[in-house]
Structure formats: structure tokens, C-alpha cells
């Protein structure tokens, strides 16, 4: 699977700059950062919930 090189990344960033404009880029970056933080938080909570369910299953089998 080919990787994205430096020049491909520069080209993508230039296209994004042309499409959205320089004024919108900070808003887009902020929104992406917020979305990633929320996703990580939700994924972490889901993992904790799954671990607690597994722990409950194991302890209920012991009874």
C-alpha cells in the first residue's frame, strides 16, 4: 500500500486552502480537533464499559 509523501500532502493542503479559504482553516482545524477528542473520549468510555461487563460476567460465573 503506497504511503502519502511530502509533496502529496502539500498538494492536498493547497487544494483545501483553495476550496475553503484561509479564513475557514482555523475553524475547520478546531472542529476536527474537537471531533477527534470526543471520539477518543467515547472510545475510552466504551472500552471501560466493556471491561466492566466482562468483569461482571466473570464474577457472576464464580457464584
Phi, psi and omega in degrees: 000123182290149179261161178275121181273182182299312185291327176295320178295318177298317179297317179297316180297321177295320178296318178298319179297318179291322183287313187264336183086159184291330183290329183275342184301316178298323177296317180295316179298318179297316180295320178295318178298317179296318180296319180294317178299316180296321179296314179297320179297314180294320179294321178293319178293322179295322178295321178293319179298318179296320180295320179294320178296317179296320179296319178295321179296317181295317182289330179285333176288330180291336182282000000 
